[in-house]
Amino acid sequence: MQTTRTQTLRMIGNIVAFQLGWFACVVAAAQGQEAVGICAALIIVAAHVAISTHPVTQLRVIVTAVAIGAVWDSLLRATGLMIYRSPGPPALAPAWILAMWALFGTTLNLSLRWLQGRTLLAVVFGAVGGPLAFWAGQRLGAVQIRGPWAGLLAQATGWGLILPLLLHLARRFDRRNLSSRGESTDV
């Protein structure tokens, strides 16, 4: 019973921390204060890794999310579908977006774990949630979606592919870690 309660509290904490970090990054970027959001995100990510029962696995998941996110958001920026309110090279994703990918990486083996192995649901969740997050970011002034339908369709397509991929990789990293320790892969 205590284990279930602890897991539930960790999941709720993960959801709240992610949302706080997301808002910090978006609002700070909209106000030209990207460093504030990035610092908030890094604190949340560091705390997540520090309290994780498998910190190396969590770091692998986070780094993988950042790498995939960097490629994806750089592509969107280079094509002009997303115009980010932030300085930096015009063909590269801004640092605050990468910080948000790190935040997102913290959710893959915790609050989004329920989507692992549910590929079709993950596709739908990504195809709806990704564009909604960017639409909210636009409403808050951190990004401009070009088109806007072309930009939202690109986000839906990308997130519909990226979320299931990241969930698969997170599950694979987690299982590899557990099996190398001789622990059960049933979580």
Secondary structure, DSSP 8 states (H G I E B T S, - for coil): -HHHHHHHHHHHHHHHHHHHHHHHHHHHHHTT-HHHHHHHHHHHHHHHHHH-SSHHHHHHHHHHHHHHHHHHHHHHHHHTSEEESS-S-TTS--HHHHHHHHHHHTTTTTTTGGGTT-HHHHHHHHHHHHHHHHHHHHHTTSEEESTTHHHHHHHHHHHHHHHHHHHHHHHHHHHHHHHHTT--S--
